[in-house]
């Protein structure tokens, strides 16, 4: 299959300005990587999204659903102090969010991810970068700055996985 030079789909968020303040830069880079998730998934069928191409449970669908729960975990739970309601993972099934529940589709999980990202923006925008989250991580306080930086890293890393899976599925490649 011949690779095309750019990913199809929705426009990506613009890169933050080179001279933006720290908050604008952190929010901007995270939003760019969030938008890239949707862009990397654009045009995939539900069948391709759950197709296993590696020995682990990693699929395009699974990465998106995982990122949804990572957003929820850091912003709603750690920063906002809200407990999870019916998470798809447990001690007995720590990778449960990587599998679709009956009736879930790629389009549905992408929409839920977008909604979760909007909730995350609302939580973090109400806090200063140095504010401490409501729930510690392994006994340590976390700041909004740390969460934003971590989420840039986490989302960008999984976008790299999406790049590879997408190229394996249909040959589509592209930076954003």
LUMDRENRO-106863 format. One record per residue (C-alpha): x, y, z. Coordinates in Angstrom, 2 decimals. Example, Ala and Ser with C-alpha at 12.3 -4.5 7.8 and 13.67 -1.06 7.14 Angstrom:
REM residues 2
c1 12.30&c2 -4.50&c3 7.80
c1 13.67&c2 -1.06&c3 7.14
This chain:
REM residues 176
c1 0.00&c2 0.00&c3 0.00
c1 1.35&c2 3.44&c3 -0.90
c1 1.59&c2 5.91&c3 1.96
c1 0.14&c2 9.35&c3 1.53
c1 1.95&c2 12.37&c3 2.88
c1 -0.61&c2 13.73&c3 5.33
c1 -3.30&c2 12.42&c3 7.65
c1 -6.90&c2 12.99&c3 6.57
c1 -9.53&c2 14.57&c3 8.72
c1 -10.22&c2 17.58&c3 10.89
c1 -7.86&c2 20.49&c3 11.00
c1 -5.35&c2 20.36&c3 13.80
c1 -5.04&c2 23.03&c3 16.44
c1 -2.35&c2 25.58&c3 15.62
c1 1.01&c2 25.41&c3 17.38
c1 1.27&c2 27.90&c3 20.25
c1 3.12&c2 31.11&c3 19.49
c1 6.86&c2 31.02&c3 20.15
c1 6.51&c2 33.92&c3 22.60
c1 3.35&c2 32.81&c3 24.46
c1 3.22&c2 32.84&c3 28.25
c1 3.67&c2 29.52&c3 30.05
c1 -0.03&c2 28.79&c3 30.58
c1 -0.96&c2 29.57&c3 27.00
c1 1.91&c2 27.41&c3 25.78
c1 1.01&c2 24.41&c3 28.00
c1 -2.70&c2 24.62&c3 27.12
c1 -1.90&c2 25.13&c3 23.45
c1 0.46&c2 22.16&c3 23.14
c1 -1.97&c2 19.88&c3 24.95
c1 -4.83&c2 21.00&c3 22.70
c1 -2.67&c2 20.43&c3 19.61
c1 -1.98&c2 16.86&c3 20.71
c1 -5.62&c2 16.27&c3 21.65
c1 -6.69&c2 17.42&c3 18.17
c1 -4.04&c2 15.16&c3 16.65
c1 -5.70&c2 12.11&c3 18.25
c1 -8.89&c2 12.79&c3 16.27
c1 -6.90&c2 13.55&c3 13.13
c1 -5.00&c2 10.25&c3 13.35
c1 -8.32&c2 8.38&c3 13.63
c1 -10.18&c2 10.20&c3 10.85
c1 -11.58&c2 7.88&c3 8.22
c1 -10.90&c2 4.60&c3 10.03
c1 -13.63&c2 2.00&c3 10.20
c1 -14.68&c2 0.49&c3 13.52
c1 -13.24&c2 -2.81&c3 12.30
c1 -9.81&c2 -1.28&c3 11.63
c1 -9.89&c2 0.68&c3 14.89
c1 -10.11&c2 -2.52&c3 16.94
c1 -7.77&c2 -4.54&c3 14.75
c1 -4.86&c2 -5.95&c3 16.73
c1 -1.50&c2 -5.34&c3 15.05
c1 0.84&c2 -5.85&c3 18.01
c1 1.06&c2 -8.54&c3 20.72
c1 -0.32&c2 -6.22&c3 23.45
c1 -3.92&c2 -5.01&c3 23.79
c1 -2.99&c2 -1.83&c3 21.90
c1 -5.37&c2 -0.80&c3 19.11
c1 -6.40&c2 2.58&c3 17.74
c1 -9.72&c2 2.29&c3 19.60
c1 -7.94&c2 1.24&c3 22.79
c1 -5.55&c2 4.18&c3 22.71
c1 -8.42&c2 6.68&c3 22.35
c1 -10.42&c2 5.06&c3 25.15
c1 -7.29&c2 4.93&c3 27.32
c1 -6.63&c2 8.65&c3 26.70
c1 -10.23&c2 9.40&c3 27.65
c1 -9.67&c2 7.71&c3 31.02
c1 -6.26&c2 9.35&c3 31.47
c1 -7.92&c2 12.77&c3 30.98
c1 -10.62&c2 11.81&c3 33.46
c1 -8.05&c2 10.50&c3 35.94
c1 -5.79&c2 13.53&c3 35.98
c1 -8.28&c2 16.36&c3 35.64
c1 -11.52&c2 15.11&c3 37.19
c1 -10.01&c2 12.83&c3 39.82
c1 -6.55&c2 14.15&c3 40.76
c1 -7.19&c2 17.87&c3 40.28
c1 -10.95&c2 17.98&c3 40.87
c1 -11.27&c2 15.34&c3 43.59
c1 -14.04&c2 13.36&c3 41.87
c1 -14.02&c2 9.57&c3 42.12
c1 -14.39&c2 7.35&c3 39.07
c1 -17.82&c2 5.95&c3 38.30
c1 -17.78&c2 2.49&c3 36.69
c1 -14.29&c2 2.52&c3 35.18
c1 -13.66&c2 -0.18&c3 32.56
c1 -10.47&c2 -1.27&c3 34.36
c1 -9.88&c2 -2.94&c3 37.73
c1 -7.19&c2 -4.74&c3 39.68
c1 -8.37&c2 -7.94&c3 38.00
c1 -8.44&c2 -6.30&c3 34.54
c1 -5.97&c2 -3.37&c3 34.54
c1 -6.16&c2 -2.98&c3 30.75
c1 -9.95&c2 -3.01&c3 30.51
c1 -10.12&c2 0.43&c3 28.92
c1 -8.24&c2 -0.86&c3 25.89
c1 -11.20&c2 -3.00&c3 24.81
c1 -14.54&c2 -1.78&c3 23.49
c1 -17.63&c2 -2.46&c3 25.56
c1 -20.63&c2 -3.85&c3 23.66
c1 -21.99&c2 -1.19&c3 21.32
c1 -18.99&c2 1.16&c3 21.54
c1 -17.71&c2 2.61&c3 18.28
c1 -14.65&c2 4.62&c3 17.35
c1 -16.85&c2 7.62&c3 16.58
c1 -18.56&c2 7.32&c3 19.94
c1 -15.34&c2 7.05&c3 21.92
c1 -13.84&c2 9.98&c3 19.97
c1 -16.89&c2 12.09&c3 20.84
c1 -16.64&c2 11.06&c3 24.49
c1 -12.91&c2 11.88&c3 24.43
c1 -13.65&c2 15.36&c3 23.02
c1 -16.24&c2 15.93&c3 25.76
c1 -13.79&c2 14.77&c3 28.41
c1 -11.12&c2 17.11&c3 27.05
c1 -13.60&c2 19.99&c3 27.34
c1 -14.28&c2 19.03&c3 30.98
c1 -10.52&c2 18.85&c3 31.57
c1 -10.08&c2 22.36&c3 30.16
c1 -12.80&c2 23.63&c3 32.49
c1 -11.16&c2 22.07&c3 35.55
c1 -7.66&c2 23.29&c3 34.77
c1 -8.69&c2 26.78&c3 33.61
c1 -10.28&c2 27.40&c3 37.01
c1 -6.93&c2 26.73&c3 38.69
c1 -3.52&c2 28.42&c3 38.69
c1 -0.47&c2 26.50&c3 37.46
c1 0.89&c2 26.20&c3 41.00
c1 -2.41&c2 25.00&c3 42.52
c1 -2.25&c2 21.55&c3 44.10
c1 -4.65&c2 18.81&c3 43.01
c1 -7.24&c2 17.41&c3 45.39
c1 -5.91&c2 13.81&c3 45.35
c1 -2.24&c2 12.91&c3 45.66
c1 -0.39&c2 10.53&c3 43.38
c1 1.54&c2 7.89&c3 45.29
c1 1.69&c2 10.19&c3 48.33
c1 2.88&c2 13.23&c3 46.38
c1 1.03&c2 16.46&c3 45.67
c1 0.66&c2 17.32&c3 42.00
c1 0.32&c2 20.80&c3 40.56
c1 -1.74&c2 21.85&c3 37.57
c1 1.57&c2 22.60&c3 35.81
c1 2.74&c2 19.01&c3 36.39
c1 -0.57&c2 17.58&c3 35.13
c1 -0.53&c2 19.71&c3 31.97
c1 3.09&c2 18.79&c3 31.25
c1 2.41&c2 15.11&c3 31.89
c1 -0.68&c2 15.16&c3 29.67
c1 1.32&c2 16.72&c3 26.82
c1 3.84&c2 13.88&c3 27.17
c1 1.19&c2 11.16&c3 27.52
c1 -0.94&c2 12.33&c3 24.60
c1 2.06&c2 12.96&c3 22.32
c1 3.48&c2 9.50&c3 23.12
c1 0.18&c2 7.84&c3 22.25
c1 -0.04&c2 9.91&c3 19.06
c1 3.23&c2 8.23&c3 18.09
c1 1.57&c2 4.87&c3 18.65
c1 -1.39&c2 6.01&c3 16.56
c1 1.05&c2 7.04&c3 13.79
c1 2.50&c2 3.56&c3 13.64
c1 -0.84&c2 1.74&c3 13.87
c1 -2.40&c2 3.97&c3 11.23
c1 0.48&c2 3.39&c3 8.84
c1 0.18&c2 -0.36&c3 9.40
c1 -3.59&c2 -0.27&c3 8.83
c1 -3.83&c2 1.77&c3 5.64
c1 -0.52&c2 3.48&c3 4.91
c1 -1.63&c2 6.93&c3 6.06
c1 1.19&c2 8.98&c3 7.57
c1 1.61&c2 12.58&c3 8.65
c1 3.19&c2 14.80&c3 11.28
c1 -0.02&c2 16.09&c3 12.85
